[in-house]
Each structure stands twice: as structure tokens, then as C-alpha cells.
Amino acid sequence: MISVRGVTKQFGDLTAVSNLDLEVGRGEVVGFLGPNGAGKTTTMRMLTGVLEPDQGGIYYDGSLISEDLNDAKQKIGYLPESNPLYTEMLVAEYLEYATSLRKMSSGEAKSGISDAVDETGISEVFFRPIYELSKG
């Protein structure tokens, strides 16, 4: 579970995120919706350890993610709107690459990829290059 408690992030005089509380349960898929400048990207960067909050804390299974960023990054997935860097890769290759970054065993990787493909219904594009995919 990811718990966000009283998180605030400021850039100079601009408060990008103010006193955010949020809980995401294991296996939940969450999307952030809001107008430009609402703090969505800043929040995601804090959740993934790219930015540290100025106040409050972000916890993964009860532990502050800032205390073990490598562990948190292996367990928290983030898919930004922009395309991945390796658009010439097949979807299958990119997912295998992502599991290797998370240091998953071969069995965990195969199982995780299979589950993700089934849950998202992308089997028909699994062996297509990323650049051919629609963002819609």
C-alpha cells in the first residue's frame, strides 16, 4: 500500500501540491485527472522518489520511501504520458526490459508480464513496435 500523508511541495512562491493525503491499495490502478498546473506530475514525481516533499511523508507498506528509494522504485510502477525512450522496441521487449530494471527473477517477470497483458488486453499488440501504438 502507498500512503501519502500531509505532503506539500513548493517551488519558490508556488505551491504545487498542498497537504495531500492519499491511499492506494495493493493492486489498485490509479489515474490523476486535473487541469494543467494542478500538481499531477509533481505528485507522481514525489511518489516515485524523483522529488522529495517539503512537508509530509510518502510510505510504501509502512516505510518511508525516501529511506530506501531503490526498493521503492522496484515496486512502484509509473507510466508517464510521454512515450518510452525506446520506441523501436517491441512491446514484449520493453516489458521484459522494465522487469529487468526491477530485478525480477525470470519466473516473476514472465508471470507479471502475462498478468499485465491479460489485465490490460494488449495481447494483439504484444509483438508490435511501441511507435505503432495509439496513446488513446
C-alpha positions as CSV (number, residue, x, y, z in Angstrom):
1,M,0.0,0.0,0.0
2,I,1.1,3.5,-0.7
3,S,0.2,6.2,1.8
4,V,0.6,9.9,1.3
5,R,0.3,11.9,4.4
6,G,0.2,15.7,4.5
7,V,2.5,16.1,1.5
8,T,3.4,19.6,0.3
9,K,5.8,20.6,-2.4
10,Q,6.7,24.2,-3.2
11,F,8.9,25.8,-5.9
12,G,9.8,29.2,-4.6
13,D,6.5,31.0,-4.0
14,L,4.4,28.5,-6.0
15,T,2.8,25.7,-4.0
16,A,2.5,22.8,-6.5
17,V,1.0,20.3,-4.0
18,S,-0.7,21.3,-0.7
19,N,-1.3,19.0,2.2
20,L,-2.1,15.9,0.0
21,D,-3.5,12.8,1.7
22,L,-3.9,9.7,-0.5
23,E,-4.0,5.9,-0.1
24,V,-3.5,3.4,-2.9
25,G,-4.1,-0.3,-2.1
26,R,-2.0,-3.1,-3.4
27,G,-3.1,-4.0,-7.0
28,E,-5.1,-0.8,-7.5
29,V,-4.6,1.2,-10.7
30,V,-4.9,4.9,-10.2
31,G,-5.0,7.9,-12.6
32,F,-4.7,11.6,-11.8
33,L,-7.1,13.9,-13.6
34,G,-7.0,17.7,-13.4
35,P,-6.2,20.9,-15.3
36,N,-2.7,22.0,-16.2
37,G,-0.7,23.1,-13.2
38,A,-2.8,21.1,-10.7
39,G,0.2,19.2,-9.4
40,K,-0.3,15.8,-11.0
41,T,3.2,15.5,-12.4
42,T,4.8,16.8,-9.2
43,T,2.8,14.3,-7.2
44,M,3.9,11.4,-9.4
45,R,7.5,12.5,-9.2
46,M,7.2,12.5,-5.4
47,L,5.5,9.1,-5.4
48,T,8.4,7.6,-7.4
49,G,11.1,9.3,-5.4
50,V,12.3,11.7,-8.1
51,L,11.3,14.7,-5.9
52,E,11.2,14.9,-2.1
53,P,8.2,16.6,-0.5
54,D,8.9,19.7,1.5
55,Q,6.5,18.5,4.2
56,G,4.7,15.3,5.0
57,G,5.7,11.7,4.1
58,I,5.2,9.1,1.4
59,Y,5.1,5.5,2.7
60,Y,5.2,2.1,0.9
61,D,4.0,-0.7,3.1
62,G,4.5,1.5,6.2
63,S,8.1,2.6,5.4
64,L,9.1,6.0,4.2
65,I,10.2,5.6,0.5
66,S,12.9,8.2,1.0
67,E,14.7,5.7,3.3
68,D,15.1,3.1,0.6
69,L,14.5,4.6,-2.8
70,N,15.9,1.6,-4.7
71,D,13.4,-0.8,-3.0
72,A,10.5,1.6,-3.7
73,K,11.5,2.0,-7.4
74,Q,11.5,-1.7,-7.8
75,K,7.9,-2.0,-6.5
76,I,6.1,1.2,-7.8
77,G,5.2,1.5,-11.4
78,Y,4.7,4.8,-13.2
79,L,3.7,5.3,-16.8
80,P,4.0,8.9,-17.8
81,E,2.1,10.3,-20.8
82,S,5.2,10.6,-22.9
83,N,6.4,7.6,-24.9
84,P,9.1,5.4,-23.6
85,L,12.7,6.2,-24.7
86,Y,13.0,3.0,-26.8
87,T,10.1,3.4,-29.2
88,E,11.7,0.9,-31.7
89,M,11.4,-1.9,-29.2
90,L,8.5,-4.3,-29.3
91,V,6.0,-4.1,-26.5
92,A,7.2,-7.5,-25.3
93,E,10.8,-6.4,-25.3
94,Y,10.0,-3.2,-23.4
95,L,8.1,-5.1,-20.7
96,E,11.0,-7.5,-20.3
97,Y,13.4,-4.6,-20.1
98,A,11.2,-3.0,-17.4
99,T,11.2,-6.2,-15.3
100,S,14.9,-6.4,-15.6
101,L,15.2,-2.8,-14.2
102,R,13.1,-4.0,-11.2
103,K,15.5,-7.0,-10.8
104,M,12.6,-9.5,-11.1
105,S,13.5,-13.2,-11.4
106,S,12.7,-14.8,-14.8
107,G,9.7,-16.5,-13.3
108,E,8.4,-13.3,-11.7
109,A,8.9,-11.4,-14.9
110,K,7.1,-13.9,-17.1
111,S,4.2,-14.1,-14.6
112,G,4.0,-10.4,-14.1
113,I,4.1,-9.7,-17.9
114,S,1.4,-12.3,-18.5
115,D,-0.8,-10.9,-15.9
116,A,-0.4,-7.3,-17.2
117,V,-1.1,-8.4,-20.8
118,D,-4.2,-10.2,-19.7
119,E,-5.5,-7.4,-17.4
120,T,-4.9,-4.6,-20.0
121,G,-6.0,-6.6,-23.1
122,I,-2.9,-5.8,-25.1
123,S,-2.2,-9.3,-26.5
124,E,-2.9,-8.2,-30.1
125,V,-0.1,-5.5,-29.9
126,F,2.4,-7.5,-27.8
127,F,4.8,-8.1,-30.7
128,R,4.4,-4.7,-32.3
129,P,6.9,-1.8,-32.0
130,I,6.0,0.8,-29.5
131,Y,6.0,3.6,-32.0
132,E,3.0,2.0,-33.8
133,L,0.8,2.2,-30.7
134,S,-2.0,4.7,-30.1
135,K,-2.0,6.7,-26.9
136,G,-5.8,6.7,-26.9
